[in-house]
Amino acid sequence: MTNTLHVVPVNDLTDHDTSTTEPDCLCGPEVRPTAQDDGTVGWLLVHHSLDGWERATG
Ligand SMILES: [Zn+2]
């Protein structure tokens, strides 16, 4: 079974989509493989801070 963890910027005003295992949040999360304690590889979805430009573009 694959584990997917979301890493969302603290204090970010943007609503990030962390309800999915796909990197389809509007911030374009970066996908990184990460070794887990049990030896399997999980996935890290690293979200980007969007405070600023997403409000400017409406
Ligand atoms: Zn995001």
N, CA, C, O and the ligand as a Tripos MOL2 file, in Angstrom:
@<TRIPOS>MOLECULE
protein
  233   231    59     0     0
PROTEIN
NO_CHARGES

@<TRIPOS>ATOM
      1 N           0.8520   -1.2010    0.0000 N.3       1 MET1
      2 CA          0.0000    0.0000    0.0000 C.3       1 MET1
      3 C           0.8810    1.2410    0.0000 C.2       1 MET1
      4 O           1.8870    1.3120    0.7050 O.2       1 MET1
      5 N           0.4910    2.1830   -0.7790 N.am      2 THR2
      6 CA          1.2850    3.3980   -0.8940 C.3       2 THR2
      7 C           0.7930    4.4660    0.0720 C.2       2 THR2
      8 O          -0.4070    4.6960    0.2230 O.2       2 THR2
      9 N           1.7380    5.0940    0.7040 N.am      3 ASN3
     10 CA          1.4250    6.1730    1.6210 C.3       3 ASN3
     11 C           1.7200    7.5100    0.9570 C.2       3 ASN3
     12 O           2.7650    7.6870    0.3310 O.2       3 ASN3
     13 N           0.8120    8.4250    1.0950 N.am      4 THR4
     14 CA          1.0370    9.7600    0.5570 C.3       4 THR4
     15 C           0.8440   10.7850    1.6600 C.2       4 THR4
     16 O          -0.2000   10.8320    2.3110 O.2       4 THR4
     17 N           1.8620   11.5980    1.8550 N.am      5 LEU5
     18 CA          1.7780   12.6390    2.8590 C.3       5 LEU5
     19 C           1.7880   14.0000    2.1890 C.2       5 LEU5
     20 O           2.5130   14.2240    1.2190 O.2       5 LEU5
     21 N           0.9820   14.8990    2.7090 N.am      6 HIS6
     22 CA          0.9520   16.2520    2.1900 C.3       6 HIS6
     23 C           1.7280   17.1770    3.1090 C.2       6 HIS6
     24 O           1.5590   17.1560    4.3280 O.2       6 HIS6
     25 N           2.5770   17.9850    2.5050 N.am      7 VAL7
     26 CA          3.2990   19.0000    3.2630 C.3       7 VAL7
     27 C           2.8100   20.3620    2.7890 C.2       7 VAL7
     28 O           3.0790   20.7770    1.6610 O.2       7 VAL7
     29 N           2.0900   21.0460    3.6670 N.am      8 VAL8
     30 CA          1.4890   22.3250    3.3140 C.3       8 VAL8
     31 C           2.2010   23.4460    4.0750 C.2       8 VAL8
     32 O           2.4580   23.3180    5.2710 O.2       8 VAL8
     33 N           2.5160   24.5360    3.3890 N.am      9 PRO9
     34 CA          3.1670   25.6600    4.0630 C.3       9 PRO9
     35 C           2.3630   26.1640    5.2560 C.2       9 PRO9
     36 O           1.1440   26.3150    5.1790 O.2       9 PRO9
     37 N           3.0490   26.4180    6.3410 N.am     10 VAL10
     38 CA          2.3870   26.9450    7.5230 C.3      10 VAL10
     39 C           1.9960   28.3970    7.2720 C.2      10 VAL10
     40 O           2.7230   29.1470    6.6200 O.2      10 VAL10
     41 N           0.8460   28.7750    7.7960 N.am     11 ASN11
     42 CA          0.3610   30.1490    7.6820 C.3      11 ASN11
     43 C           0.0030   30.5370    6.2520 C.2      11 ASN11
     44 O          -0.1440   31.7180    5.9380 O.2      11 ASN11
     45 N          -0.1340   29.5320    5.3880 N.am     12 ASP12
     46 CA         -0.5280   29.8490    4.0210 C.3      12 ASP12
     47 C          -2.0340   30.1020    3.9860 C.2      12 ASP12
     48 O          -2.8090   29.3850    4.6180 O.2      12 ASP12
     49 N          -2.4300   31.1130    3.2510 N.am     13 LEU13
     50 CA         -3.8360   31.4900    3.1980 C.3      13 LEU13
     51 C          -4.6100   30.6550    2.1920 C.2      13 LEU13
     52 O          -5.8400   30.6880    2.1570 O.2      13 LEU13
     53 N          -3.8900   29.9170    1.3840 N.am     14 THR14
     54 CA         -4.5300   29.1640    0.3190 C.3      14 THR14
     55 C          -5.1270   27.8630    0.8330 C.2      14 THR14
     56 O          -4.5450   27.2070    1.6960 O.2      14 THR14
     57 N          -6.2780   27.4930    0.3100 N.am     15 ASP15
     58 CA         -6.8630   26.1970    0.6110 C.3      15 ASP15
     59 C          -6.2310   25.1450   -0.2900 C.2      15 ASP15
     60 O          -6.5300   25.0680   -1.4810 O.2      15 ASP15
     61 N          -5.3640   24.3470    0.2870 N.am     16 HIS16
     62 CA         -4.7120   23.3070   -0.4940 C.3      16 HIS16
     63 C          -5.5690   22.0460   -0.5100 C.2      16 HIS16
     64 O          -6.2140   21.6940    0.4770 O.2      16 HIS16
     65 N          -5.5540   21.3860   -1.6500 N.am     17 ASP17
     66 CA         -6.3160   20.1580   -1.7790 C.3      17 ASP17
     67 C          -5.4670   18.9960   -1.2770 C.2      17 ASP17
     68 O          -4.5870   18.5000   -1.9800 O.2      17 ASP17
     69 N          -5.7490   18.5730   -0.0480 N.am     18 THR18
     70 CA         -4.9960   17.4620    0.5290 C.3      18 THR18
     71 C          -5.8570   16.2130    0.6480 C.2      18 THR18
     72 O          -5.5250   15.2820    1.3810 O.2      18 THR18
     73 N          -6.9600   16.2050   -0.0810 N.am     19 SER19
     74 CA         -7.8900   15.0880    0.0300 C.3      19 SER19
     75 C          -7.6020   14.0030   -0.9990 C.2      19 SER19
     76 O          -8.3040   12.9940   -1.0630 O.2      19 SER19
     77 N          -6.5700   14.2170   -1.8000 N.am     20 THR20
     78 CA         -6.2760   13.2730   -2.8600 C.3      20 THR20
     79 C          -4.8310   12.8180   -2.7860 C.2      20 THR20
     80 O          -3.9860   13.4870   -2.1920 O.2      20 THR20
     81 N          -4.5580   11.6770   -3.3930 N.am     21 THR21
     82 CA         -3.1800   11.2030   -3.4390 C.3      21 THR21
     83 C          -2.5020   11.6560   -4.7280 C.2      21 THR21
     84 O          -1.3500   11.3070   -4.9840 O.2      21 THR21
     85 N          -3.2120   12.4240   -5.5290 N.am     22 GLU22
     86 CA         -2.6360   12.9550   -6.7570 C.3      22 GLU22
     87 C          -2.2070   14.4050   -6.5430 C.2      22 GLU22
     88 O          -2.8410   15.1350   -5.7810 O.2      22 GLU22
     89 N          -1.1430   14.8180   -7.2070 N.am     23 PRO23
     90 CA         -0.6530   16.1980   -7.0500 C.3      23 PRO23
     91 C          -1.4590   17.1750   -7.8890 C.2      23 PRO23
     92 O          -0.9050   17.8870   -8.7260 O.2      23 PRO23
     93 N          -2.7830   17.2100   -7.6610 N.am     24 ASP24
     94 CA         -3.6210   18.0530   -8.5010 C.3      24 ASP24
     95 C          -4.1120   19.3060   -7.7800 C.2      24 ASP24
     96 O          -5.0760   19.9390   -8.2110 O.2      24 ASP24
     97 N          -3.4480   19.6580   -6.6870 N.am     25 CYS25
     98 CA         -3.7390   20.9270   -6.0430 C.3      25 CYS25
     99 C          -3.3270   22.0530   -6.9820 C.2      25 CYS25
    100 O          -2.4330   21.8890   -7.8120 O.2      25 CYS25
    101 N          -3.9870   23.1970   -6.8410 N.am     26 LEU26
    102 CA         -3.7350   24.2860   -7.7780 C.3      26 LEU26
    103 C          -2.3400   24.8960   -7.6400 C.2      26 LEU26
    104 O          -1.8990   25.6400   -8.5150 O.2      26 LEU26
    105 N          -1.6520   24.5870   -6.5540 N.am     27 CYS27
    106 CA         -0.3130   25.1310   -6.3640 C.3      27 CYS27
    107 C           0.7350   24.2890   -7.0800 C.2      27 CYS27
    108 O           1.9000   24.6810   -7.1510 O.2      27 CYS27
    109 N           0.3310   23.1270   -7.6150 N.am     28 GLY28
    110 CA          1.2770   22.2860   -8.3150 C.3      28 GLY28
    111 C           2.3160   21.6780   -7.3920 C.2      28 GLY28
    112 O           3.4980   22.0110   -7.4700 O.2      28 GLY28
    113 N           1.8760   20.7900   -6.5220 N.am     29 PRO29
    114 CA          2.7780   20.2190   -5.5250 C.3      29 PRO29
    115 C           3.9330   19.4480   -6.1610 C.2      29 PRO29
    116 O           3.8020   18.8580   -7.2330 O.2      29 PRO29
    117 N           5.0480   19.4720   -5.4750 N.am     30 GLU30
    118 CA          6.2070   18.7030   -5.9070 C.3      30 GLU30
    119 C           6.1230   17.3180   -5.2850 C.2      30 GLU30
    120 O           5.8950   17.1870   -4.0830 O.2      30 GLU30
    121 N           6.3090   16.2800   -6.1010 N.am     31 VAL31
    122 CA          6.2200   14.9090   -5.6210 C.3      31 VAL31
    123 C           7.6160   14.3810   -5.3350 C.2      31 VAL31
    124 O           8.4880   14.3830   -6.2040 O.2      31 VAL31
    125 N           7.8130   13.9280   -4.1050 N.am     32 ARG32
    126 CA          9.1100   13.3820   -3.7160 C.3      32 ARG32
    127 C           8.9250   12.0070   -3.0880 C.2      32 ARG32
    128 O           8.0590   11.8260   -2.2330 O.2      32 ARG32
    129 N           9.7360   11.0360   -3.5080 N.am     33 PRO33
    130 CA          9.7140    9.7340   -2.8350 C.3      33 PRO33
    131 C          10.3600    9.8560   -1.4700 C.2      33 PRO33
    132 O          11.3250   10.5980   -1.2860 O.2      33 PRO33
    133 N           9.8220    9.1240   -0.5240 N.am     34 THR34
    134 CA         10.3840    9.1870    0.8170 C.3      34 THR34
    135 C          10.3900    7.8120    1.4510 C.2      34 THR34
    136 O           9.3800    7.1100    1.4230 O.2      34 THR34
    137 N          11.5140    7.4220    2.0220 N.am     35 ALA35
    138 CA         11.6260    6.1230    2.6860 C.3      35 ALA35
    139 C          10.9060    6.1560    4.0190 C.2      35 ALA35
    140 O          11.0520    7.0920    4.8050 O.2      35 ALA35
    141 N          10.1290    5.1150    4.2530 N.am     36 GLN36
    142 CA          9.3770    5.0470    5.4940 C.3      36 GLN36
    143 C          10.0030    4.0510    6.4640 C.2      36 GLN36
    144 O          10.9010    3.2890    6.1080 O.2      36 GLN36
    145 N           9.5190    4.0780    7.6690 N.am     37 ASP37
    146 CA         10.1040    3.2520    8.7220 C.3      37 ASP37
    147 C          10.0310    1.7560    8.4100 C.2      37 ASP37
    148 O          10.9000    0.9860    8.8200 O.2      37 ASP37
    149 N           9.0090    1.3610    7.6960 N.am     38 ASP38
    150 CA          8.8400   -0.0610    7.4160 C.3      38 ASP38
    151 C           9.5730   -0.5010    6.1490 C.2      38 ASP38
    152 O           9.4200   -1.6380    5.7010 O.2      38 ASP38
    153 N          10.3600    0.3930    5.5790 N.am     39 GLY39
    154 CA         11.1740    0.0370    4.4290 C.3      39 GLY39
    155 C          10.5070    0.2730    3.0940 C.2      39 GLY39
    156 O          11.1480    0.1450    2.0510 O.2      39 GLY39
    157 N           9.2310    0.6150    3.1060 N.am     40 THR40
    158 CA          8.5560    0.9080    1.8570 C.3      40 THR40
    159 C           8.7820    2.3660    1.4740 C.2      40 THR40
    160 O           9.2530    3.1740    2.2750 O.2      40 THR40
    161 N           8.4370    2.6740    0.2430 N.am     41 VAL41
    162 CA          8.5910    4.0420   -0.2180 C.3      41 VAL41
    163 C           7.2370    4.7220   -0.2680 C.2      41 VAL41
    164 O           6.2950    4.2280   -0.8870 O.2      41 VAL41
    165 N           7.1580    5.8520    0.3880 N.am     42 GLY42
    166 CA          5.9330    6.6370    0.3260 C.3      42 GLY42
    167 C           6.1710    7.8720   -0.5220 C.2      42 GLY42
    168 O           7.2590    8.0880   -1.0560 O.2      42 GLY42
    169 N           5.1380    8.6660   -0.6300 N.am     43 TRP43
    170 CA          5.2410    9.8620   -1.4530 C.3      43 TRP43
    171 C           4.9180   11.0970   -0.6290 C.2      43 TRP43
    172 O           3.9790   11.1400    0.1660 O.2      43 TRP43
    173 N           5.7460   12.0870   -0.8660 N.am     44 LEU44
    174 CA          5.5730   13.3600   -0.2110 C.3      44 LEU44
    175 C           5.0740   14.3640   -1.2420 C.2      44 LEU44
    176 O           5.7330   14.5980   -2.2560 O.2      44 LEU44
    177 N           3.9260   14.9490   -0.9880 N.am     45 LEU45
    178 CA          3.4330   16.0020   -1.8680 C.3      45 LEU45
    179 C           3.7110   17.3420   -1.1950 C.2      45 LEU45
    180 O           3.0450   17.7290   -0.2340 O.2      45 LEU45
    181 N           4.7000   18.0270   -1.7200 N.am     46 VAL46
    182 CA          5.1210   19.2750   -1.1050 C.3      46 VAL46
    183 C           4.4060   20.4370   -1.7740 C.2      46 VAL46
    184 O           4.6730   20.7680   -2.9290 O.2      46 VAL46
    185 N           3.5030   21.0430   -1.0400 N.am     47 HIS47
    186 CA          2.7290   22.1620   -1.5790 C.3      47 HIS47
    187 C           3.5460   23.4450   -1.5120 C.2      47 HIS47
    188 O           4.4150   23.6150   -0.6570 O.2      47 HIS47
    189 N           3.2420   24.3270   -2.4270 N.am     48 HIS48
    190 CA          3.9410   25.5990   -2.4780 C.3      48 HIS48
    191 C           3.0600   26.7180   -1.9370 C.2      48 HIS48
    192 O           1.8390   26.7100   -2.0890 O.2      48 HIS48
    193 N           3.7130   27.6660   -1.3110 N.am     49 SER49
    194 CA          2.9840   28.8090   -0.7800 C.3      49 SER49
    195 C           2.4330   29.6570   -1.9230 C.2      49 SER49
    196 O           3.1430   30.0080   -2.8650 O.2      49 SER49
    197 N           1.1620   29.9680   -1.8090 N.am     50 LEU50
    198 CA          0.5140   30.7090   -2.8910 C.3      50 LEU50
    199 C           0.0070   32.0680   -2.4370 C.2      50 LEU50
    200 O          -0.5950   32.8030   -3.2190 O.2      50 LEU50
    201 N           0.2480   32.4010   -1.1790 N.am     51 ASP51
    202 CA         -0.3090   33.6610   -0.6990 C.3      51 ASP51
    203 C           0.2450   34.8280   -1.4920 C.2      51 ASP51
    204 O           1.4430   35.1100   -1.4690 O.2      51 ASP51
    205 N          -0.6420   35.4900   -2.1830 N.am     52 GLY52
    206 CA         -0.2100   36.6050   -3.0140 C.3      52 GLY52
    207 C          -0.7290   36.4760   -4.4250 C.2      52 GLY52
    208 O          -1.6950   37.1380   -4.8010 O.2      52 GLY52
    209 N          -0.0760   35.6040   -5.2250 N.am     53 TRP53
    210 CA         -0.4060   35.6390   -6.6420 C.3      53 TRP53
    211 C          -1.7750   35.0580   -6.9380 C.2      53 TRP53
    212 O          -2.4180   35.4870   -7.8970 O.2      53 TRP53
    213 N          -2.2380   34.1190   -6.1680 N.am     54 GLU54
    214 CA         -3.5330   33.5350   -6.5100 C.3      54 GLU54
    215 C          -4.6650   34.5170   -6.2750 C.2      54 GLU54
    216 O          -5.7180   34.4350   -6.9070 O.2      54 GLU54
    217 N          -4.4330   35.4600   -5.3430 N.am     55 ARG55
    218 CA         -5.4400   36.4870   -5.1320 C.3      55 ARG55
    219 C          -5.3510   37.5540   -6.2270 C.2      55 ARG55
    220 O          -6.3560   38.1440   -6.6210 O.2      55 ARG55
    221 N          -4.1360   37.7850   -6.7050 N.am     56 ALA56
    222 CA         -3.9300   38.7680   -7.7460 C.3      56 ALA56
    223 C          -4.5590   38.3300   -9.0650 C.2      56 ALA56
    224 O          -4.9900   39.1600   -9.8650 O.2      56 ALA56
    225 N          -4.6060   37.0000   -9.2830 N.am     57 THR57
    226 CA         -5.1690   36.4930  -10.5280 C.3      57 THR57
    227 C          -6.6470   36.1580  -10.3640 C.2      57 THR57
    228 O          -7.2930   35.7270  -11.3180 O.2      57 THR57
    229 N          -7.1850   36.3530   -9.1650 N.am     58 GLY58
    230 CA         -8.5850   36.1610   -8.9730 C.3      58 GLY58
    231 C          -8.9690   34.6990   -8.8240 C.2      58 GLY58
    232 O         -10.1460   34.3850   -8.6520 O.2      58 GLY58
    233 ZN         -1.2910   23.0030   -2.6280 Zn       59 ZN59
@<TRIPOS>BOND
     1     1     2 1
     2     2     3 1
     3     3     4 2
     4     3     5 am
     5     5     6 1
     6     6     7 1
     7     7     8 2
     8     7     9 am
     9     9    10 1
    10    10    11 1
    11    11    12 2
    12    11    13 am
    13    13    14 1
    14    14    15 1
    15    15    16 2
    16    15    17 am
    17    17    18 1
    18    18    19 1
    19    19    20 2
    20    19    21 am
    21    21    22 1
    22    22    23 1
    23    23    24 2
    24    23    25 am
    25    25    26 1
    26    26    27 1
    27    27    28 2
    28    27    29 am
    29    29    30 1
    30    30    31 1
    31    31    32 2
    32    31    33 am
    33    33    34 1
    34    34    35 1
    35    35    36 2
    36    35    37 am
    37    37    38 1
    38    38    39 1
    39    39    40 2
    40    39    41 am
    41    41    42 1
    42    42    43 1
    43    43    44 2
    44    43    45 am
    45    45    46 1
    46    46    47 1
    47    47    48 2
    48    47    49 am
    49    49    50 1
    50    50    51 1
    51    51    52 2
    52    51    53 am
    53    53    54 1
    54    54    55 1
    55    55    56 2
    56    55    57 am
    57    57    58 1
    58    58    59 1
    59    59    60 2
    60    59    61 am
    61    61    62 1
    62    62    63 1
    63    63    64 2
    64    63    65 am
    65    65    66 1
    66    66    67 1
    67    67    68 2
    68    67    69 am
    69    69    70 1
    70    70    71 1
    71    71    72 2
    72    71    73 am
    73    73    74 1
    74    74    75 1
    75    75    76 2
    76    75    77 am
    77    77    78 1
    78    78    79 1
    79    79    80 2
    80    79    81 am
    81    81    82 1
    82    82    83 1
    83    83    84 2
    84    83    85 am
    85    85    86 1
    86    86    87 1
    87    87    88 2
    88    87    89 am
    89    89    90 1
    90    90    91 1
    91    91    92 2
    92    91    93 am
    93    93    94 1
    94    94    95 1
    95    95    96 2
    96    95    97 am
    97    97    98 1
    98    98    99 1
    99    99   100 2
   100    99   101 am
   101   101   102 1
   102   102   103 1
   103   103   104 2
   104   103   105 am
   105   105   106 1
   106   106   107 1
   107   107   108 2
   108   107   109 am
   109   109   110 1
   110   110   111 1
   111   111   112 2
   112   111   113 am
   113   113   114 1
   114   114   115 1
   115   115   116 2
   116   115   117 am
   117   117   118 1
   118   118   119 1
   119   119   120 2
   120   119   121 am
   121   121   122 1
   122   122   123 1
   123   123   124 2
   124   123   125 am
   125   125   126 1
   126   126   127 1
   127   127   128 2
   128   127   129 am
   129   129   130 1
   130   130   131 1
   131   131   132 2
   132   131   133 am
   133   133   134 1
   134   134   135 1
   135   135   136 2
   136   135   137 am
   137   137   138 1
   138   138   139 1
   139   139   140 2
   140   139   141 am
   141   141   142 1
   142   142   143 1
   143   143   144 2
   144   143   145 am
   145   145   146 1
   146   146   147 1
   147   147   148 2
   148   147   149 am
   149   149   150 1
   150   150   151 1
   151   151   152 2
   152   151   153 am
   153   153   154 1
   154   154   155 1
   155   155   156 2
   156   155   157 am
   157   157   158 1
   158   158   159 1
   159   159   160 2
   160   159   161 am
   161   161   162 1
   162   162   163 1
   163   163   164 2
   164   163   165 am
   165   165   166 1
   166   166   167 1
   167   167   168 2
   168   167   169 am
   169   169   170 1
   170   170   171 1
   171   171   172 2
   172   171   173 am
   173   173   174 1
   174   174   175 1
   175   175   176 2
   176   175   177 am
   177   177   178 1
   178   178   179 1
   179   179   180 2
   180   179   181 am
   181   181   182 1
   182   182   183 1
   183   183   184 2
   184   183   185 am
   185   185   186 1
   186   186   187 1
   187   187   188 2
   188   187   189 am
   189   189   190 1
   190   190   191 1
   191   191   192 2
   192   191   193 am
   193   193   194 1
   194   194   195 1
   195   195   196 2
   196   195   197 am
   197   197   198 1
   198   198   199 1
   199   199   200 2
   200   199   201 am
   201   201   202 1
   202   202   203 1
   203   203   204 2
   204   203   205 am
   205   205   206 1
   206   206   207 1
   207   207   208 2
   208   207   209 am
   209   209   210 1
   210   210   211 1
   211   211   212 2
   212   211   213 am
   213   213   214 1
   214   214   215 1
   215   215   216 2
   216   215   217 am
   217   217   218 1
   218   218   219 1
   219   219   220 2
   220   219   221 am
   221   221   222 1
   222   222   223 1
   223   223   224 2
   224   223   225 am
   225   225   226 1
   226   226   227 1
   227   227   228 2
   228   227   229 am
   229   229   230 1
   230   230   231 1
   231   231   232 2
@<TRIPOS>SUBSTRUCTURE
     1 MET1         2 RESIDUE 1 A MET
     2 THR2         6 RESIDUE 1 A THR
     3 ASN3        10 RESIDUE 1 A ASN
     4 THR4        14 RESIDUE 1 A THR
     5 LEU5        18 RESIDUE 1 A LEU
     6 HIS6        22 RESIDUE 1 A HIS
     7 VAL7        26 RESIDUE 1 A VAL
     8 VAL8        30 RESIDUE 1 A VAL
     9 PRO9        34 RESIDUE 1 A PRO
    10 VAL10       38 RESIDUE 1 A VAL
    11 ASN11       42 RESIDUE 1 A ASN
    12 ASP12       46 RESIDUE 1 A ASP
    13 LEU13       50 RESIDUE 1 A LEU
    14 THR14       54 RESIDUE 1 A THR
    15 ASP15       58 RESIDUE 1 A ASP
    16 HIS16       62 RESIDUE 1 A HIS
    17 ASP17       66 RESIDUE 1 A ASP
    18 THR18       70 RESIDUE 1 A THR
    19 SER19       74 RESIDUE 1 A SER
    20 THR20       78 RESIDUE 1 A THR
    21 THR21       82 RESIDUE 1 A THR
    22 GLU22       86 RESIDUE 1 A GLU
    23 PRO23       90 RESIDUE 1 A PRO
    24 ASP24       94 RESIDUE 1 A ASP
    25 CYS25       98 RESIDUE 1 A CYS
    26 LEU26      102 RESIDUE 1 A LEU
    27 CYS27      106 RESIDUE 1 A CYS
    28 GLY28      110 RESIDUE 1 A GLY
    29 PRO29      114 RESIDUE 1 A PRO
    30 GLU30      118 RESIDUE 1 A GLU
    31 VAL31      122 RESIDUE 1 A VAL
    32 ARG32      126 RESIDUE 1 A ARG
    33 PRO33      130 RESIDUE 1 A PRO
    34 THR34      134 RESIDUE 1 A THR
    35 ALA35      138 RESIDUE 1 A ALA
    36 GLN36      142 RESIDUE 1 A GLN
    37 ASP37      146 RESIDUE 1 A ASP
    38 ASP38      150 RESIDUE 1 A ASP
    39 GLY39      154 RESIDUE 1 A GLY
    40 THR40      158 RESIDUE 1 A THR
    41 VAL41      162 RESIDUE 1 A VAL
    42 GLY42      166 RESIDUE 1 A GLY
    43 TRP43      170 RESIDUE 1 A TRP
    44 LEU44      174 RESIDUE 1 A LEU
    45 LEU45      178 RESIDUE 1 A LEU
    46 VAL46      182 RESIDUE 1 A VAL
    47 HIS47      186 RESIDUE 1 A HIS
    48 HIS48      190 RESIDUE 1 A HIS
    49 SER49      194 RESIDUE 1 A SER
    50 LEU50      198 RESIDUE 1 A LEU
    51 ASP51      202 RESIDUE 1 A ASP
    52 GLY52      206 RESIDUE 1 A GLY
    53 TRP53      210 RESIDUE 1 A TRP
    54 GLU54      214 RESIDUE 1 A GLU
    55 ARG55      218 RESIDUE 1 A ARG
    56 ALA56      222 RESIDUE 1 A ALA
    57 THR57      226 RESIDUE 1 A THR
    58 GLY58      230 RESIDUE 1 A GLY
    59 ZN59       233 GROUP 0 **** ****
